Amino acid sequence: MRRPMRTIVAVANPAGRADALERVLSTLSDTEQTALVVLGSLTAQGQADEYRAVLRALGHANLPAFYVPGPRDVPLHDYLREAFNIEVSFPFLHGVHGSFAVGPGYVVVAGMGGLIDDRAETVRDEQDELRYPSWEVEYRFKILHDLKDYPRLFLFTTPPAHKGMHETGSQTLAELINTYRPQAVFTTGGPPRQERLGTTTVLFVGDLAEGYYTVYDRINNTSEVRRWESTKSAGT
């Protein structure tokens, strides 16, 4: 039986760097290894072998893991095919793009990858750039009305707007957060940091390719930004 999701290790934009992901996982203490979150872009060039390597590294960690693709993870059918194949071998991996999964301790993890655009004229695209009109996210998240008694975590690769912080982003995502009140939101954009949006903790997860990852403690609602070094960098 898996431990409840207390500590969540989050990485963003691995861009095909399975070695970087493995390096991060190797530095964690046993008490920190309860769940993983990965926010795309999962690949650098949308290559199937890059999806395979990153997702297999997640699988070998033998931990519950939740992930969404980024705007560059196109065409989407390649991502979906690789996600399906890897989850057959590692059923504790969960792609939650436009969907949700229930983690240990009955924590609902829901997500939407790609670029979420609030403009009414936005054209949906899953071929050249992963891009969605904001109404689609609202529609997909309707299922959460039936899961209101569970703690929730959200995964986005588009940040929510935050008027108080004068930060741009999706106003629709900000409204969804206000409606469903997840405990925490993992997202990308700008330097790694922790903010508050209403009652929700918003964690901006720094790029793995730039040396950052985040460790989040659900129980204490605190986070720590960490750096990793490649073997090559450490030896120079």
C-alpha positions as CSV (number, residue, x, y, z in Angstrom):
1,M,0.0,0.0,0.0
2,R,1.4,3.4,-1.0
3,R,2.0,6.1,1.5
4,P,-0.3,9.2,1.5
5,M,0.8,12.0,-0.8
6,R,2.6,14.2,1.7
7,T,5.7,15.3,-0.2
8,I,5.5,16.0,-3.9
9,V,8.6,16.5,-6.1
10,A,7.7,18.7,-9.1
11,V,9.7,19.4,-12.2
12,A,8.9,21.4,-15.3
13,N,10.0,21.3,-18.9
14,P,12.4,18.4,-18.8
15,A,12.7,18.8,-22.6
16,G,13.8,15.2,-23.2
17,R,16.4,15.3,-20.4
18,A,15.6,11.9,-18.8
19,D,19.2,12.0,-17.3
20,A,18.3,15.2,-15.4
21,L,15.1,13.7,-14.1
22,E,17.0,10.6,-12.9
23,R,19.6,12.8,-11.3
24,V,17.0,14.7,-9.3
25,L,15.3,11.5,-8.1
26,S,18.6,10.0,-7.0
27,T,19.2,12.9,-4.6
28,L,15.9,12.6,-2.7
29,S,15.6,11.1,0.8
30,D,13.2,8.3,1.4
31,T,10.8,10.5,3.3
32,E,10.5,12.8,0.3
33,Q,9.6,10.1,-2.1
34,T,5.8,10.0,-2.1
35,A,4.7,11.4,-5.4
36,L,6.0,13.2,-8.5
37,V,4.6,15.9,-10.8
38,V,6.0,16.7,-14.2
39,L,4.8,19.7,-16.3
40,G,5.7,19.7,-20.0
41,S,7.3,20.3,-22.3
42,L,8.3,16.7,-22.0
43,T,10.4,16.7,-25.1
44,A,12.7,19.1,-26.9
45,Q,11.6,18.2,-30.4
46,G,8.5,16.1,-30.0
47,Q,10.3,12.9,-30.7
48,A,8.8,9.6,-29.6
49,D,12.0,8.4,-28.1
50,E,12.2,11.5,-25.8
51,Y,8.7,10.9,-24.5
52,R,9.6,7.3,-23.9
53,A,12.9,8.1,-22.0
54,V,11.3,10.7,-19.8
55,L,8.2,8.6,-18.9
56,R,10.3,5.5,-18.4
57,A,12.5,7.4,-15.9
58,L,9.3,8.3,-14.1
59,G,8.2,4.7,-14.1
60,H,11.5,3.5,-12.7
61,A,11.1,5.8,-9.7
62,N,8.3,3.4,-8.6
63,L,6.2,6.3,-7.2
64,P,2.8,7.7,-8.1
65,A,3.4,10.3,-10.8
66,F,1.2,12.8,-12.6
67,Y,2.0,14.7,-15.7
68,V,0.7,17.0,-18.5
69,P,2.2,18.0,-21.8
70,G,3.5,21.4,-22.8
71,P,2.7,23.6,-25.8
72,R,5.6,22.0,-27.8
73,D,4.5,18.4,-27.1
74,V,2.9,18.0,-30.6
75,P,1.4,16.4,-32.4
76,L,-0.7,15.3,-29.4
77,H,-1.4,11.8,-30.8
78,D,2.3,11.0,-30.4
79,Y,2.2,12.0,-26.8
80,L,-1.0,10.1,-26.1
81,R,0.4,6.9,-27.8
82,E,3.6,7.0,-25.7
83,A,1.6,7.8,-22.5
84,F,-0.7,4.9,-23.1
85,N,2.1,2.4,-23.8
86,I,4.1,3.4,-20.7
87,E,1.1,3.4,-18.4
88,V,0.4,-0.2,-19.3
89,S,3.8,-1.1,-17.9
90,F,3.8,1.4,-15.1
91,P,0.1,1.7,-13.9
92,F,1.1,4.2,-11.2
93,L,1.9,6.8,-13.8
94,H,-1.0,9.1,-14.7
95,G,-1.3,11.5,-17.6
96,V,-3.9,13.9,-16.4
97,H,-4.2,16.2,-19.5
98,G,-7.8,17.2,-19.7
99,S,-8.5,14.5,-17.1
100,F,-7.9,13.5,-13.5
101,A,-6.5,10.7,-11.4
102,V,-6.9,9.8,-7.7
103,G,-3.6,9.4,-5.9
104,P,-2.8,7.8,-2.5
105,G,-4.9,9.3,0.3
106,Y,-7.7,10.0,-2.1
107,V,-6.1,13.1,-3.5
108,V,-7.6,14.2,-6.8
109,V,-5.1,15.4,-9.3
110,A,-6.5,17.2,-12.4
111,G,-4.7,19.0,-15.1
112,M,-4.6,20.6,-18.5
113,G,-1.4,21.0,-20.5
114,G,-0.6,23.3,-23.4
115,L,-1.4,26.9,-23.8
116,I,-4.8,28.0,-22.4
117,D,-6.0,31.1,-24.3
118,D,-8.9,33.2,-22.9
119,R,-9.6,35.0,-26.2
120,A,-12.9,34.2,-27.7
121,E,-11.4,33.7,-31.2
122,T,-8.8,31.2,-30.1
123,V,-8.4,28.3,-32.5
124,R,-7.9,24.9,-30.9
125,D,-4.7,23.2,-32.1
126,E,-3.1,19.8,-31.3
127,Q,-0.9,19.5,-34.3
128,D,1.5,22.5,-34.5
129,E,1.1,23.9,-31.0
130,L,-0.9,22.5,-28.1
131,R,-3.4,25.3,-27.6
132,Y,-6.9,25.4,-26.2
133,P,-9.7,27.9,-25.8
134,S,-10.4,28.5,-22.1
135,W,-14.0,27.1,-22.4
136,E,-12.6,23.7,-23.1
137,V,-10.8,23.6,-19.7
138,E,-14.0,24.7,-18.0
139,Y,-15.9,21.9,-19.7
140,R,-13.4,19.2,-18.8
141,F,-13.2,20.3,-15.2
142,K,-17.0,19.9,-14.7
143,I,-16.4,16.4,-13.3
144,L,-14.8,18.0,-10.2
145,H,-18.3,19.0,-9.0
146,D,-18.8,15.3,-8.3
147,L,-15.5,15.1,-6.4
148,K,-16.0,18.0,-4.1
149,D,-15.3,16.0,-0.9
150,Y,-11.7,15.1,-2.0
151,P,-8.6,17.3,-1.6
152,R,-7.4,18.5,-5.0
153,L,-4.2,19.4,-6.8
154,F,-4.2,21.1,-10.3
155,L,-1.5,20.9,-13.0
156,F,-1.2,23.6,-15.7
157,T,1.5,24.7,-18.1
158,T,-0.3,28.1,-18.4
159,P,-0.2,30.2,-15.2
160,P,-3.4,31.6,-13.7
161,A,-3.8,35.4,-13.8
162,H,-3.1,37.1,-10.4
163,K,-4.4,40.7,-10.3
164,G,-3.0,41.3,-6.9
165,M,0.5,40.4,-8.0
166,H,0.0,42.2,-11.4
167,E,0.9,39.0,-13.2
168,T,-0.5,38.0,-16.6
169,G,-2.0,34.6,-17.3
170,S,-5.3,33.0,-17.8
171,Q,-8.2,34.6,-16.0
172,T,-10.3,31.5,-16.7
173,L,-7.8,29.4,-14.8
174,A,-7.9,31.8,-11.9
175,E,-11.6,31.6,-11.8
176,L,-11.5,27.8,-11.9
177,I,-9.1,27.8,-8.9
178,N,-11.5,30.1,-7.0
179,T,-14.4,27.8,-7.9
180,Y,-12.8,24.4,-7.0
181,R,-10.3,25.6,-4.4
182,P,-7.5,23.1,-4.8
183,Q,-5.0,22.9,-2.1
184,A,-2.2,23.6,-4.6
185,V,-1.6,24.4,-8.2
186,F,1.6,23.4,-10.0
187,T,2.4,25.6,-13.0
188,T,5.2,27.1,-15.1
189,G,6.3,30.6,-16.0
190,G,9.0,32.9,-14.7
191,P,11.3,32.1,-11.7
192,P,10.4,29.3,-9.3
193,R,8.4,30.6,-6.4
194,Q,5.3,30.1,-4.2
195,E,2.3,32.5,-4.1
196,R,-1.3,32.5,-2.8
197,L,-4.4,32.8,-5.0
198,G,-7.3,33.0,-2.6
199,T,-7.0,29.9,-0.4
200,T,-4.8,28.1,-2.9
201,T,-1.0,27.8,-3.0
202,V,0.3,28.4,-6.5
203,L,3.7,26.8,-7.1
204,F,5.7,28.1,-10.1
205,V,8.0,25.2,-10.8
206,G,11.3,26.3,-12.4
207,D,12.7,24.6,-15.5
208,L,14.5,21.3,-14.9
209,A,16.7,22.2,-17.9
210,E,17.8,25.3,-16.0
211,G,18.7,23.3,-12.9
212,Y,15.5,23.8,-10.8
213,Y,13.0,21.6,-9.2
214,T,10.5,22.0,-6.3
215,V,9.7,19.9,-3.3
216,Y,6.2,20.6,-1.8
217,D,5.0,19.5,1.6
218,R,1.2,19.1,1.5
219,I,0.8,18.7,5.2
220,N,2.6,22.0,6.1
221,N,1.7,23.7,2.8
222,T,5.4,24.7,2.3
223,S,7.7,24.4,-0.6
224,E,11.5,24.4,-1.2
225,V,13.1,25.3,-4.5
226,R,16.2,23.2,-5.2
227,R,19.0,23.0,-7.7
228,W,20.5,20.0,-9.3
229,E,23.9,19.7,-11.1
230,S,24.7,17.4,-14.0
231,T,27.7,15.1,-13.6
232,K,29.5,17.1,-16.3
233,S,28.9,20.4,-14.5
234,A,29.8,19.1,-11.1
235,G,33.2,17.9,-12.4
236,T,34.2,21.2,-14.1
